[in-house]
Amino acid sequence: MSVLSGGPWEAYALKYAERNARVRADSFLFDDHATGHDMDYYLWVLRRGKRAIVVDTGYDAAEGAARGRPVLEDPTVCLRRFGIAAEDVEEVIVTHLHYDHAGGLHRFPAARFHLQAAEMAYVTGPCMCEPALRHPYTGAHIAQMVQNLFSGRVIFHDGDAQVADGVEVMRIGGHARGLQAVRVMTARGPLVLASDAAHYYESWIARKLFPVVVDAEAMLAGFRRLPGLAAKPAMVIPGHDPLVRRLFPQVAADANGCGAWRLDAEPIAKAGEILAGFKR
């Protein structure tokens, strides 16, 4: 990235849901351990002065009920508590169109959506005839993105691209055909919102495949690429790891266990030691 004309960005993870009735075999292919393995659900906010970019939209209570995965708090409420009204957001980066990352598109009526062209082609093509491939997607969400396209509110990217000064999307693939990570320049250097290019720190550090995978080779290539995009290993932020909440300071909280964590802040002193424990 070049020198920023507008200064560094702040980055935040907002937790809105969790799934704790999981085991390691649910998180890592070829890992049959029955040990519990929790999962958090986040959306992210990039902020510089009065400008805010939202990364992914989460899913709402109706989607959670349909899938048996209730939300702790509606993602738009999380944003509102953080001082952001979804209806006023002008830019949303959608890392991919799985239900838990694109389940609230309709909540952002003024936004332009940044999406990989490969992801839209995949979810509107013949692969969706296969139940196993379409399972992570919800048809209504895809239809909403098509409507956004016809209203002129989708910006397609074909690979790596700049979204704003100091904010880039990096196509990774693997978990989804058009999965993109987000690289943002902070005061501590480049930080990467990996989204589901790495569900957990352990995913990319130990090269462990997530069971939902379209292209295993691309997922493994993503694991190798991610650390080179960030200033430090802890600054590769996984998509669903509860460890994020241990490593970074909490800046907002509520009674439901949700809240916001500042990712561009210095992580706890033992961050390196903790992550080293995941080495292959």
Secondary structure, DSSP 8 states (H G I E B T S, - for coil): ----SS--BEEEEEEEEEE-S-BHHHHSTT----SB--EEEEEEEEEETTEEEEE---B-HHHHHHHT--BSS-HHHHHHHTT--GGG--EEE-S--STTTSBTGGG-TT-EEEEEHHHHHHHTSGGGGSHHHHTT--HHHHHHHHHHHHTT-EEEESSSEEEETTEEEEE--SSSTT-EEEEEEETTEEEEEEETT-SSHHHHHTT---SS-S-HHHHHHHHHHHHHHSSSGGGEEESS-TTHHHHS-EEEE-TTS-EEEESSS---TTHHHHHHTT--
